[in-house]
Amino acid sequence: MGWIGIGDHGGGILNAAGLAAGDAARGTLMVETVLSPACQPQIMLSVPRARRFGGVLSLQVLPSGAIALIDEAGGDVRHTLLPHELDSHTDLVRITYAWDSAARTGRLALENLASSSIQTVATPPPHPIAQGDLHRLICGAAGRIMDRDVSFVALSDRIEPIGPMPSLTAQVPVATPHGDVPVARLRRGDIVLTPDGDAVPILRCVRQTVPARGSLRPVRLRAPYFGLTRTIAVAPHQRLVIGGGDVEYMFAAEAALVAARHLVNGASAHYGSGPDMVTYYGLLLPDHQTLLAAGCPVESLYIGRLRRDKQALAASVLGHEDAARLPEHAPPVWPVLKPFEARALAIHRAA
């Protein structure tokens, strides 16, 4: 099924039909939070295990600079430490714990949403998790501890991918030689157009369903701003290619890449509302290139040198692909604006 539960401090929902009878032998737990600015120890999320197991399942942040997973059941304690290299303890992060107790494999991952960097570590063979424990984790029943800085927690009954993520919602129209086509209808081998009119073949079309919360909540970009011919919804991490004399003056470049989340101002861009889940689509091209989405220049799916890292590739949305058939993308030719730079540009344009 995929994502079956999502919750926050106000409660949560869990589709119990998505869980097989008995204990959950496999799944993914996602937590989005901000780390303590004072390097204080934090219990991000914790729940006591069912009586027949005993023990605890807990995600903690240590003052030494590490994420700790404590997986204790029946007196058997299994620890995992993931040292992090965050520049600032106020950065928004996404922590994911994926486990498969039948295969005796697990993965703890930390994504810094400011830099898009990801750190992962393998866990000891994980214990299965009782359905009741999962219910308490998501819905906030008695015994759950959730740090106040946690914005949401989500549960999937699958091992969910991490790494490069698609970022266009299904109905976003993409320019092709035959006119605009919704991105969800495009397929491998189809041709798309760049702003310069170049025709480029699609190597892969990928999609990923994620919780529509926090850093994953869609951003609505309103027409006619950003050159749009119609209003579209994109992921907060989707980067727009923004040019103009002010960009050249402020950043010494003809254009700059700006994440959609940095453009949210309540007028030209705002966060959308809707279902708890959203499916994003992405187009992988031979090079890191620019697409036209409803007339707005946006970047295609960027994967850098992902194919050189077997573990990262296997964990990604492209994990089923042959590495030899994937491209390598050079670093972006345009500067990627930081949040304060994007705000400065917005203020300058509004002046």
Disulfide bonds with the S-S distance in Angstrom:
none
